[in-house]
């Protein structure tokens, strides 16, 4: 937050409940119910639908003035009953909003009363997640929901069952469905098809194929049996290193499952780290397919170097995504003069500075976190970058300063195809580098065309310009 403001202006983050919705949408046969006013669920439905270009159903307990004064128990019970009768989900995630938290509703108690009053069987799982909107961010809501999901499924029987020798992979930040598919491809190729459990899996639920069949709840997502089985795994990997991965920590402390946290595999260095870790865990060599992709990425970096080297760029968005994009920019010779994480993270600045110190770019790098767009706007005007890389919300700054914006992260609501954007792995790095380079070339073309269209740029040749050889 800038010193001149005592409040947040145009926040770079979204509220906690929207993060919890994204986590629950990666679970098989699940619905989300927001305990709060209708406006909250409407805002989140629109935001997610515009980004993923998919219908996104979210229930609401529709709290009004009466509920705010006398408590929202009655509304929440009615909403749960409606969700069950209309959607029949096996899992219901109940996330709170600022209104429900302010009036102090005990959603765990209300859910217990509802189960008893309606004689709801244990087969139908209802997971409460406190996500007050007035604190933290959508990233923390996402992490809290993933932790609550793992706890609920594994606590049904806290004792270990049969050792499955699998690898748990828990994401600590939202990535695109295309990225999720690429992640599954990488893990399948190195660890084995049935040897890992990825949570949450939005590869199908937020990017469903058109089949002519309408499903009230999209197919796909991490299966319930897989989540339950996570307590029997051999090891866990948390993808994302700027925040605490609560689910991975819980599995380690409760079931003695060793864990390590790795960066999102964005760019060459971070993809190397993840693939080498997988190779060490599985004891398998990195497949030739990825060795070739790595070689093609390096070839692409050589091709693009003369265009991207020294380009001053400002990167902003969710912490782990920004860290990955910072790494990609540095290893391609760009000058990331402004690096901004939308929310406060325990280790974002530490890892960002570590990566900058490793590469030692020929520029000063300013790192900010937990800022709003008002502060970001001031920082961009001071730094004067030649390019922005971040979500759609930065487009007004880009338009005002007449510099290009490479759309990346969440949300992207003014372009199509966000669900198909690939940034993960060597292949994702190549696509991102191509987008950056081609954008630079387009700008250069436009500037060159404008220069040559100016009247003074045309100087007619005089007679002295022609030299004829005498016979």
C-alpha positions in Angstrom: 0.0 0.0 0.0 1.4 3.4 -0.9 2.1 5.9 1.9 -0.4 8.4 0.5 -3.3 6.0 1.0 -4.9 4.7 4.1 -6.9 2.1 2.2 -6.4 -0.2 -0.8 -7.1 1.3 -4.2 -7.7 -1.2 -7.1 -6.3 -4.3 -5.3 -4.0 -6.6 -7.1 -5.6 -9.5 -5.3 -9.0 -11.1 -5.1 -10.7 -12.3 -1.9 -10.1 -15.6 -0.1 -13.3 -17.3 -1.1 -12.5 -17.2 -4.8 -9.3 -19.1 -4.1 -11.3 -21.7 -2.2 -13.7 -22.1 -5.2 -10.8 -22.8 -7.5 -9.5 -25.5 -5.2 -12.9 -27.2 -4.8 -13.4 -27.1 -8.6 -10.4 -29.4 -8.9 -12.1 -32.2 -6.8 -14.3 -34.9 -8.4 -18.1 -34.4 -8.1 -17.9 -31.3 -5.9 -19.9 -28.1 -5.5 -19.0 -24.9 -3.6 -21.4 -23.0 -1.4 -20.5 -19.5 -0.2 -22.0 -18.6 3.1 -22.7 -14.9 2.5 -24.6 -12.5 0.3 -25.6 -13.3 -3.2 -23.3 -10.6 -4.6 -20.3 -12.5 -3.5 -21.1 -15.7 -5.4 -22.2 -13.6 -8.5 -18.9 -11.7 -8.5 -16.9 -15.0 -8.3 -19.0 -16.8 -11.0 -18.5 -13.9 -13.4 -14.8 -13.6 -12.7 -14.1 -17.3 -13.2 -16.4 -17.7 -16.2 -14.8 -14.8 -18.0 -11.3 -16.2 -17.3 -12.0 -19.9 -18.1 -14.8 -19.3 -20.6 -16.8 -22.1 -18.8 -20.1 -22.1 -16.9 -19.2 -21.9 -13.2 -22.0 -22.8 -10.7 -21.5 -21.5 -7.2 -24.2 -21.8 -4.5 -25.0 -19.0 -2.1 -26.7 -18.9 1.3 -28.1 -15.5 0.3 -27.6 -13.7 3.6 -29.6 -10.6 4.0 -30.2 -8.0 6.7 -32.2 -10.5 8.7 -29.4 -13.1 8.6 -26.8 -10.5 9.5 -28.8 -9.6 12.6 -30.1 -13.0 13.8 -27.4 -15.2 12.4 -27.2 -17.1 9.1 -27.9 -20.7 10.4 -31.3 -20.9 8.7 -30.0 -19.6 5.4 -27.0 -22.0 5.3 -29.2 -25.1 6.1 -31.7 -24.1 3.3 -28.8 -23.6 0.9 -27.3 -27.0 1.7 -30.6 -28.6 1.2 -31.1 -26.9 -2.2 -27.6 -27.8 -3.4 -28.1 -31.5 -2.5 -31.6 -31.7 -4.1 -30.5 -29.9 -7.4 -26.9 -31.0 -7.9 -26.5 -34.1 -5.7 -22.8 -33.6 -5.2 -20.7 -36.0 -3.2 -18.6 -33.2 -1.8 -19.8 -29.7 -0.8 -17.2 -27.1 0.1 -18.7 -24.4 2.4 -16.6 -21.2 2.4 -17.4 -18.1 4.4 -17.3 -14.5 3.2 -16.7 -11.3 5.2 -20.4 -11.0 6.2 -20.6 -14.5 7.7 -17.3 -14.1 9.5 -18.3 -10.7 10.8 -21.5 -11.9 12.4 -19.5 -14.9 13.8 -21.4 -17.8 12.4 -19.9 -21.2 13.5 -20.3 -23.0 10.2 -18.9 -26.3 11.5 -21.6 -26.4 14.2 -24.3 -25.4 11.7 -23.2 -28.2 9.3 -23.2 -30.7 12.2 -26.8 -29.7 13.1 -27.8 -29.9 9.4 -26.4 -33.4 9.1 -28.3 -34.6 12.2 -31.6 -32.8 11.3 -31.6 -34.1 7.7 -30.1 -37.4 8.5 -27.3 -36.9 5.9 -25.1 -40.0 5.5 -21.3 -39.9 6.0 -21.0 -40.6 2.3 -21.8 -37.0 1.5 -18.8 -34.9 2.6 -19.3 -31.3 3.6 -16.1 -29.4 4.2 -16.1 -26.0 6.0 -13.4 -23.5 5.1 -13.2 -20.1 7.0 -12.2 -17.6 4.3 -13.0 -14.1 5.5 -12.8 -11.8 2.5 -11.3 -8.8 4.4 -7.9 -10.4 5.1 -5.2 -12.2 3.1 -5.9 -13.1 -0.6 -7.2 -15.6 -3.0 -3.9 -17.4 -2.8 -4.4 -18.1 1.0 -8.0 -19.1 0.3 -6.8 -21.6 -2.2 -4.1 -23.0 0.2 -6.6 -23.2 3.1 -9.2 -25.0 1.0 -6.7 -27.6 -0.2 -5.6 -28.2 3.4 -9.2 -28.6 4.5 -9.9 -31.1 1.7 -6.9 -33.3 2.5 -7.6 -33.2 6.3 -11.2 -34.2 5.8 -10.6 -37.1 3.5 -7.6 -38.5 5.4 -9.1 -38.1 8.8 -11.9 -40.4 8.0 -9.4 -43.0 9.0 -6.3 -41.4 10.4 -4.4 -44.7 10.5 -2.3 -45.7 7.6 -3.7 -48.4 5.4 -1.7 -50.0 2.6 1.5 -48.3 1.5 0.8 -47.2 -2.1 4.4 -46.0 -2.9 2.9 -43.0 -4.7 4.0 -39.4 -4.9 1.7 -36.6 -3.7 1.8 -33.5 -5.7 0.0 -30.5 -4.1 -0.2 -27.2 -5.9 0.0 -24.1 -3.8 -1.1 -21.8 -6.5 -3.7 -21.8 -9.3 -2.4 -22.7 -12.8 -4.2 -23.0 -16.1 -6.0 -26.2 -17.2 -3.4 -26.5 -20.0 -0.6 -26.1 -17.5 -2.2 -28.8 -15.4 -2.4 -31.2 -18.4 1.3 -30.5 -19.1 2.1 -31.1 -15.4 0.3 -34.5 -15.5 2.2 -35.4 -18.7 5.6 -34.6 -17.1 4.8 -36.6 -14.0 3.3 -39.5 -15.9 6.4 -39.7 -18.2 9.0 -39.6 -15.3 7.2 -41.1 -12.2 4.6 -43.3 -13.9 1.0 -43.1 -14.8 -0.5 -44.4 -11.6 2.3 -43.4 -9.3 1.3 -39.9 -8.3 -1.7 -38.0 -7.0 -2.1 -34.4 -8.2 -4.3 -32.1 -6.1 -6.3 -30.2 -7.2 -6.8 -31.2 -10.8 -8.7 -28.5 -12.9 -7.5 -29.9 -16.3 -11.1 -31.0 -17.2 -13.4 -29.2 -14.8 -12.4 -25.7 -16.0 -11.8 -26.7 -19.6 -14.4 -29.4 -20.5 -14.6 -30.7 -24.0 -17.9 -30.0 -25.9 -19.6 -33.4 -26.2 -23.2 -32.5 -26.5 -23.9 -33.8 -23.0 -24.7 -31.4 -20.2 -23.4 -32.2 -16.8 -24.5 -30.1 -13.8 -21.2 -30.8 -12.2 -18.3 -30.9 -14.7 -16.5 -34.3 -15.0 -13.0 -34.7 -13.9 -11.0 -33.5 -10.8 -8.9 -35.4 -8.3 -10.8 -38.5 -7.3 -12.0 -39.0 -3.7 -10.2 -42.3 -3.4 -6.9 -40.7 -4.5 -7.3 -37.9 -1.9 -8.0 -40.5 0.8 -5.0 -42.5 -0.3 -2.6 -39.5 0.1 -1.9 -40.6 3.6 -0.4 -43.9 2.3 2.0 -42.2 -0.1 5.8 -42.5 -0.1 6.5 -38.8 -0.4 5.0 -35.4 -1.2 6.0 -32.5 -3.4 4.6 -29.0 -2.9 4.7 -27.0 -6.1 5.2 -23.3 -5.2 7.9 -22.1 -2.7 6.7 -18.6 -1.8 3.9 -19.7 0.6 3.5 -22.4 3.2 1.9 -25.5 1.6 -0.3 -26.4 4.5 -1.5 -29.7 3.0 2.0 -31.0 2.5 3.0 -29.9 6.0 0.0 -31.7 7.4 0.7 -34.9 5.6 4.3 -34.8 6.8 3.5 -34.1 10.4 0.5 -36.4 10.7 1.5 -39.4 8.6 5.3 -39.0 8.5 5.4 -38.5 4.7 8.6 -36.8 3.7 8.1 -33.7 1.6 10.0 -31.1 -0.3 8.8 -27.8 -1.9 9.8 -26.9 -5.4 9.2 -23.9 -7.5 6.5 -23.9 -10.2 8.4 -25.2 -13.3 8.4 -22.0 -15.3 11.5 -21.2 -17.3 14.7 -23.3 -17.8 16.2 -23.3 -14.3 13.0 -24.1 -12.4 11.9 -26.7 -14.9 15.4 -28.3 -14.5 15.0 -28.4 -10.7 11.6 -30.1 -10.9 12.5 -32.7 -13.5 15.8 -33.5 -11.7 13.9 -33.9 -8.4 11.4 -36.3 -10.1 14.3 -38.2 -11.6 15.9 -38.6 -8.2 12.7 -39.6 -6.5 11.7 -42.2 -9.1 15.2 -43.4 -9.9 14.4 -43.0 -13.6 16.3 -41.1 -16.2 14.7 -38.0 -17.6 13.0 -39.2 -20.8 14.5 -38.3 -24.1 11.4 -36.4 -25.0 12.2 -33.7 -22.3 15.9 -33.7 -23.2 14.9 -32.7 -26.7 12.4 -30.1 -25.5 15.2 -28.6 -23.3 17.5 -28.4 -26.3 14.8 -26.7 -28.4 14.2 -24.2 -25.6 17.9 -23.3 -25.5 17.9 -23.0 -29.3 14.8 -20.7 -29.0 16.7 -18.6 -26.3 19.6 -18.2 -28.7 17.3 -17.2 -31.5 15.4 -14.6 -29.3 18.4 -13.3 -27.4 19.2 -10.4 -29.8 15.6 -9.1 -29.5 14.9 -9.6 -25.8 18.2 -8.8 -24.3 18.1 -5.6 -22.2 14.3 -5.1 -22.6 13.1 -3.5 -19.4 10.1 -5.3 -18.1 7.7 -5.1 -15.1 6.2 -8.4 -13.9 3.3 -8.6 -11.5 0.7 -11.1 -10.3 0.5 -14.1 -7.9 3.7 -14.8 -6.1 4.8 -18.2 -7.4 3.8 -17.2 -11.0 5.8 -14.0 -10.7 8.8 -15.8 -9.3 8.7 -18.2 -12.3 8.4 -15.4 -14.8 11.2 -13.4 -13.1 13.4 -16.5 -13.5 12.5 -16.8 -17.2 13.1 -13.1 -17.9 16.5 -13.2 -16.1 17.8 -16.3 -18.0 16.8 -14.7 -21.3 18.8 -11.5 -20.6 15.8 -9.3 -20.0 16.0 -6.6 -17.4 13.2 -7.2 -14.8 13.4 -3.7 -13.2 10.1 -4.1 -11.3 8.8 -7.3 -9.8 5.6 -7.2 -7.9 3.7 -9.9 -6.0 0.1 -9.2 -5.4 -0.1 -10.5 -1.9 2.2 -10.9 1.1 4.1 -14.2 1.0 6.6 -15.5 3.6 9.4 -16.2 1.2 8.6 -14.3 -2.1 11.2 -11.5 -1.7 13.8 -14.0 -0.4 13.5 -16.3 -3.4 13.2 -13.4 -5.9 16.4 -11.8 -4.5 18.2 -15.2 -4.5 17.4 -15.6 -8.2 18.5 -12.1 -9.1 21.8 -12.6 -7.2 22.4 -15.8 -9.1 22.0 -14.2 -12.5 23.3 -10.7 -11.7 21.5 -8.7 -14.4 23.0 -5.4 -15.5 20.1 -3.5 -14.0 18.6 -2.6 -10.6 15.6 -4.8 -9.6 12.9 -3.4 -7.4 10.8 -6.1 -5.6 7.5 -5.2 -4.0 4.7 -7.3 -2.5 1.3 -6.8 -1.1 0.6 -3.7 -3.1 -2.4 -2.3 -4.8 -2.6 -1.1 -8.4 -2.4 2.5 -7.3 1.0 1.8 -5.8 2.0 -0.4 -8.8 1.0 2.4 -11.1 3.3 4.8 -9.4 6.1 2.3 -9.4 5.7 1.6 -13.2 5.8 5.3 -14.0 9.0 5.7 -12.0 10.7 2.6 -13.5 9.5 3.2 -17.1 9.5 -0.4 -18.3 9.2 -1.2 -22.0 6.8 -4.1 -21.3 4.4 -5.4 -18.7 3.8 -9.1 -18.0 0.8 -9.9 -15.8 -2.9 -10.2 -15.7 -5.6 -8.2 -17.5 -6.0 -5.7 -14.7 -2.8 -4.0 -15.7 -4.1 -3.1 -19.1 -5.0 0.5 -18.2 -1.5 1.2 -17.1 -0.2 -0.4 -20.3 -2.6 1.7 -22.4 -1.8 4.9 -20.6 1.9 4.4 -21.0 1.6 3.0 -24.5 3.6 -0.1 -23.7 2.6 -3.7 -24.5 1.1 -6.1 -22.0 1.8 -9.8 -22.1 -1.2 -11.4 -20.5 -0.2 -14.0 -17.9 -1.7 -15.5 -14.7 -5.2 -14.8 -13.3 -7.5 -13.2 -14.2 -7.4 -12.7 -18.0 -10.9 -11.5 -18.7 -10.5 -9.4 -21.8 -9.0 -12.1 -24.1 -10.0 -15.7 -25.0 -7.8 -18.7 -24.4 -6.6 -18.2 -20.8 -7.5 -21.8 -20.1 -5.2 -22.9 -22.9 -2.2 -20.8 -22.0 0.9 -23.0 -21.4 3.8 -21.7 -19.3 4.8 -24.8 -17.5 7.8 -26.9 -18.5 10.3 -26.4 -21.3 7.4 -26.3 -23.8 5.6 -23.6 -21.9 8.8 -21.6 -21.6 9.3 -21.7 -25.4 5.7 -20.5 -26.0 6.1 -17.7 -23.5 9.4 -16.7 -25.0 7.9 -16.7 -28.5 5.0 -14.5 -27.2 7.4 -12.0 -25.7 9.8 -11.9 -28.6 7.0 -11.5 -31.2 5.4 -8.7 -29.2 8.7 -6.9 -29.2 9.0 -7.4 -33.0 5.5 -6.1 -33.5 6.2 -3.0 -31.5 9.4 -2.4 -33.5 7.5 -2.9 -36.8 4.9 -0.4 -35.7 7.5 2.2 -34.6 9.4 1.7 -37.8 6.2 2.1 -39.9 5.3 5.3 -38.0 8.8 6.7 -38.5 8.8 6.1 -42.2 5.3 7.6 -42.6 6.5 10.9 -41.3 7.0 13.5 -44.1 10.4 14.6 -43.0 11.6 11.0 -43.1 11.4 11.1 -46.9 14.4 12.8 -48.6 14.1 12.8 -52.4 17.3 11.9 -54.2 19.1 14.8 -55.9 20.8 14.6 -59.3 24.1 14.4 -57.5 23.0 11.2 -55.9 23.3 9.4 -59.2 26.7 8.6 -60.6 27.1 7.4 -64.1 30.1 5.7 -65.3 31.6 7.5 -68.3 32.0 5.5 -71.4 
